[in-house]
């Protein structure tokens, strides 16, 4: 996937596909640090979604909503958080009840984390990720896929599903919109 971490002046920096996601200091280790990208949310749900996030995080959230060009009439926004370990699962649980959302959440503790993808068509995907942001598939999950006596093409599909590939394929155009928007903003600021 394209995740990475680097050290910058007593702070760790989490980067995904050349986009800064989170910075945190060693003193904050023990908490989890997360990033929520909401790629599509109907306008009518925005206030309800924000209230749900505030309830789960027990703090005020500030999301800069912008129109989503890939789904006219919907909005996109993102936020970072630092909270108790397991906050991401609670957030995802609250958000997945609104089937009209498309979102991605990544959460890291000291050296590993979780990633969640959600679309109405595919449902929820949860994967474990290592410190480099790569999805880690357990031995048991691999054994389960291999022992199903699948054809080569069906085994490939099963393994890709374990790694979140169908969700990645759906979310990638939305990620590109975010990257292009950030790049456009950087270009305007550098002039």
C-alpha positions, 0 to 999 in steps of 0.5 A: 500500500504505500505507508511509511513512518519517519522521524522528525525532531522528536516526533514521528510522522505517519505518511500514506502515499506521500500525504502527511497523516499524523504526527506524534511524540514518544510520550504519546505512545500508549495511546492510539493515533488515528486518521479517518477519511470520509470519502462520501457523506450525504449532507443530511448526515453530516451533523449526525456523523459529527455528533457520533464521532464526538460521542465516541471520542469524548471530544469536539471534532472539526471536519472541514467538509468539501463537496465530493466530485465523484458523488455529486450531492455528497461531501468528503472530510477527514480528521486525525485523533489521539485517543484510547486504544480501540477508539477506531473500532468504536468509531467504525461501529458507529459509522457503519450503521449509516450505509450511505457512507464511504470511509477509511480509518487507520489507527496505530498504537506503538508499532502496529495498527488496524485499517478499516474500509467501508462501502455500502456494496462491499461492507466492512473490511478490517485488516491488521497493519504493521509499522510500515502500513502493510496489511498483515494476514495471519497464518490461520487466515492463509491456511483457511484460504488454502485448504478450501481446495479452490481453483487457482483463480478463486484462490487468488480472489480469496487472498486478494480479499484477505488483503482488502484488494476489492475495497482498495480498488473502490477507494482508490479514486476517492484517495486520488481526489484527496491527493489532488486537492492537497496538491492543488492547495500546496501549489496555490500556497507556494505561489 
